[in-house]
Amino acid sequence: MAFKGLCNLRIQQAEEAVGQPLNVGFDFGDYEHFRKPRGFGVTFIEPGVCHMRFAYKLADAQLHRADAIIRHELGHVVDALVPARRLDAWAKKRGVSLAHTVEVRADDIAHAIWGTKLKYDEDTVQSTRHGNPRRPKHLGL
């Protein structure tokens, strides 16, 4: 599946899971973080709207990496657009306790939406296939 189709599918699934439309767009572009080897995605948050930007190099990444990064960024989107109290209760019903730190919380939200934990591969980049199920502390929480 092409990246754009996968991203649209994951947005639709996230909307269905949380029971509300998500005012989010996405594109490929440049961003300072993308110069780092593990820099693939960022979410810009404005009141009531989010925009995910992905590094051009993500278009050539393996599916497990691209999918995990989309899921993680959508975790940020959901966190920004769904009221916190409602989101925490929703996740709890799905058996997931959401962290209070931004990056781990995005992973937890992705876990609540898709039912599987994101992992961190040998490059400490998100993966749906293999790696450590805990975000490495040196990446920040």
C-alpha positions in Angstrom: 0.0 0.0 0.0 1.3 3.5 -0.9 2.2 5.7 2.0 -0.6 8.2 1.4 -3.2 5.4 1.4 -1.8 3.9 4.6 -1.9 7.3 6.3 -5.5 7.9 5.2 -6.4 4.4 6.4 -4.8 4.9 9.8 -6.5 8.3 10.2 -9.9 6.7 9.4 -9.2 3.9 11.9 -8.2 6.4 14.6 -11.4 8.4 14.0 -13.5 5.3 14.3 -11.7 4.1 17.4 -12.1 7.4 19.3 -15.6 8.1 17.9 -14.9 11.6 16.5 -13.5 13.2 13.4 -9.9 14.3 13.6 -9.1 17.6 11.9 -5.7 16.5 10.6 -3.7 16.8 7.4 -0.3 15.4 6.4 2.5 16.0 3.9 6.1 15.2 3.2 8.5 18.0 3.8 11.6 19.3 5.6 12.1 19.8 9.3 15.2 20.2 11.3 14.6 17.0 13.3 14.6 15.0 10.0 18.3 15.6 9.7 18.8 13.1 12.5 19.0 9.4 11.4 15.9 8.6 13.5 13.9 11.7 12.5 10.9 10.7 10.4 7.8 12.5 11.7 6.5 15.5 13.6 3.1 16.8 14.5 2.2 20.5 14.5 -0.7 21.3 16.8 -2.9 24.3 16.7 -6.2 24.8 18.5 -8.6 22.3 17.0 -6.3 21.2 14.1 -3.2 19.2 13.6 -0.8 18.6 10.8 1.6 15.7 10.5 4.8 16.2 8.5 6.8 13.2 7.4 10.4 13.1 6.2 10.9 12.3 2.5 13.0 9.3 3.6 10.0 7.7 5.2 8.5 7.1 1.7 11.3 4.5 1.2 11.2 3.0 4.7 10.0 -0.5 5.3 6.3 -0.9 6.0 6.7 -1.8 9.7 8.6 1.5 10.3 6.3 3.7 8.2 3.2 2.3 9.8 4.6 2.7 13.4 5.6 6.3 12.8 2.2 7.1 11.4 0.6 5.5 14.4 2.8 7.4 16.8 2.1 10.7 15.2 -1.6 10.0 15.2 -1.2 9.3 18.9 -0.1 13.0 19.2 -3.1 14.1 17.1 -5.6 12.2 19.2 -4.0 13.5 22.4 -4.4 17.1 21.1 -7.9 16.8 19.7 -9.7 14.6 22.2 -10.4 16.0 25.7 -8.0 14.5 28.2 -10.5 13.2 30.6 -12.6 11.5 27.9 -9.4 10.1 26.3 -8.1 8.6 29.5 -11.5 6.9 30.3 -11.7 5.6 26.7 -8.2 4.1 26.8 -8.8 2.6 30.2 -11.9 0.8 28.8 -9.5 -0.7 26.2 -7.1 -1.8 28.9 -4.5 0.8 28.3 -3.3 3.3 31.0 -2.1 6.5 29.3 1.3 7.9 30.5 1.5 11.6 31.4 4.6 12.2 29.4 4.0 13.4 25.8 6.0 10.8 23.8 5.1 7.7 25.8 1.5 8.9 25.9 1.4 9.0 22.0 2.7 5.4 22.0 0.0 4.4 24.6 -2.7 6.1 22.5 -1.6 4.2 19.4 -1.7 1.0 21.5 -5.2 1.7 22.6 -6.4 2.4 19.0 -4.7 -0.5 17.2 -4.4 -3.0 20.1 -0.7 -3.6 19.8 2.2 -1.8 21.4 4.7 0.1 19.3 8.2 -1.2 19.5 11.6 0.4 19.1 14.0 -1.3 16.6 17.8 -1.4 16.6 17.9 2.2 15.4 15.6 3.2 18.2 12.9 4.0 15.6 9.3 2.9 16.0 8.3 -0.4 14.5 5.2 -2.6 14.4 7.3 -5.7 13.8 10.2 -6.1 16.2 12.2 -4.4 18.9 11.8 -3.2 22.5 8.2 -2.5 23.5 9.4 0.4 25.8 10.5 3.7 24.5 14.2 4.1 25.3 14.8 6.6 28.0 17.5 8.4 26.2 14.9 9.5 23.6 13.0 11.5 26.1 9.6 10.8 27.5 
